[in-house]
Amino acid sequence: MTQQRSLPRPAASGGAARVGRKSTFRPEIQGLRSLAVLMVMTYHIWLDRVSGGVDVFLLVSAFLMTLQFVGRYEQGRPVGLLKHWLHLFRRLLPAAVTVIVAVIAASLSFLPRTRWLEVIHQGWASLFYAENWLLQSQATDYYASNRGLASPFQHFWSLSIQGQVFILWPLIFAGTAILAGRFGLRYRALLGYVFALVFASSLIYSINVTAANQTQAYFDMPARLWEFALGTLVALALPSLRLPRYWRVALGWLGVVAMLSCGILLNVQASFPGSIALWPTLAAACVIVAGQTGSKLGVDRFLSTGPLVRLGDMSYALYLWHWPVLVIALAAADKDRAGPITGAVIVAVSMMLAYLTTRFIEKPWRGWQWPELRRWRALTAIVAALAVAAVPLAGTQINLYFESQAELAKAARNNPGAQALLPDFVNQADANAMLLPAAERLGLDWASLPQPCSGDLKPQDPMLRDDCEQSGHTGVGAKTVLVLGDSHAEQWLPSITPVSDAKGWRLYAMLKGGCKPSTTDQHESADCDHFNAAVTAEVKRNPPDAIVVVGTAASPSSPRETLIPGLESSLKTWTDQGIGVVLLRDNPRFGFNMANCVATKGANAQECRPARDGLFAATSPLDSVQAPGVAAVDMTDLICNATECPGVVGNTFVYMDDNHLSRTYSASMAPMFQERLLAATGWD
């Protein structure tokens, strides 16, 4: 093991001599934590809003960590980075592991199978403090109003950011101490400059990235660093502050009132964690600066009361429990939000679980001295805690994988998909055949092409390169076919790829979610207009032989179906360039999650088999499009039967959610798609 290094001793006139407040236990900070967790719970359960309570937690954690490290320096004690990290994560993991294991068990019992794999993936990310990165990559909407559809691990994003900062901050403290000792600088002052720079640069970055992409910014660690830096700056400045008692009394109450009112007075839905997050963090800073006033009117007297201090002691466990209890309770009850009674029950259950976790897991584990005597013992304890969660996570994931593989081996017989709607179909499936794709893998059943675009198919515009994929065929002189549009075009790739492979075409796709293709601005979003403009320029520069687009847009649980905006103008632009166009009819969309309906109620449930005439227009809008070089393909009769549009056809999930065809079902339509495409276009 690496030997501990001692921090350089401070000069005798250092800041420690001027400390005017105790840096040991401060009960009002426990009370502050209590208010923060109560804010988080209240807003999550009843108000469907962000409270700012999490931001208070971030600031407080940095404040306390700064007191710890600066105190070590000023006392000339060893920094012991490795020992610090082992001690810290040994204390944090047991409660987190307890919740992770419980959530896995509850999810397998109460959540639809379609969500199991997502929960497992997020369980792994939460266990290793990477949940914020996973949510950021998925562009998760933290403000989504339906809590029952949220991940029960979603709240681990803030704990993940804290875990990452718990690694980063000690490195900064230690590095600054080395510089201070080598160049004879004042440690506290040098830390002030360092963290002022972190604060300013992170806040500027946070404001900019929040304005550009707030959904991803919410989980972005660099966009949150300024909140931690503010807590550190408060800790560094606190010994130098000399405020009269009456100012501190007023400051404390101002901070509490501002903190509690943040989520009510401010519309933070589209602006956190930018400059708006200064409100709750500065409010918490006011409470910390007010400190222990000794006044009967001070807010510290209120925050230091026994109930709030005890609640502060279990605030970590309460934060861990409240969100999964809320999500799983709403999912089990098939509700999108909690009412007064349901919410009260959720609070009571969360409180009970938090107390039990704190009393019988967290405190005994923290008080266990054996791991503190040797670093290898602490590491052993951490590994053991990780294993408690890793074993059920891995076991469940492996079991689901092998179960799915066993069913895939029998798919040709048991899962014919769309072929079951053909007039001459003979069913040979086993009576107990499993639906494919496995329900837990539906979220992964997206279509794609195997390679990024290369050669002459590689777009010149850099913004298109990440959204351009191609098949393996690159032969010169072969027909070049471009699939263009949003995810409703993407879902047809498994139907198109087999005919492309059979005919030796060069197939490529330029796709952007939520962005319908058009050669003119449709003002759905600036990002979509920029994408379409870049695609239009690329097609003009290097025109394909044909373009395939979804030409209509269905409405959820409604027969209303229209041509996509600007279709006529786009068709003229393309055909004037000598490009053939294939228009596909959109599939049904629903006002509910069809995949979850099947997973929870069964394929034969009437709710999962809505009437066809309530989902489709009597005639296809594509029938009105008559233009040279334009062909239409309608696969409706292989998605719906004569009277219904079921969620399962031929033992195959038709949909992966409320509006997208599963890749597996799309692939089952490939032979029929090839026949209709060639008939409609006359292509050889």
Helices and strands as residue ranges (DSSP letters): G 15-18, H 27-42, I 43-47, H 53-74, H 81-110, G 113-115, H 116-127, H 131-138, G 147-149, H 156-183, H 187-212, H 214-217, H 221-237, G 238-240, H 245-265, G 275-277, H 278-290, H 299-303, H 306-313, H 315-333, H 340-357, I 358-362, H 363-367, G 370-372, H 375-408, H 411-414, G 417-421, G 439-444, E 451-452, G 455-457, H 462-465, E 468-470, E 480-485, H 487-490, H 493-503, E 506-511, H 526-541, E 546-550, E 552-555, E 558-563, H 567-576, E 580-584, H 594-601, G 606-608, G 612-614, G 621-624, E 630-633, G 636-638, E 648-649, E 652-653, H 663-668, H 670-681
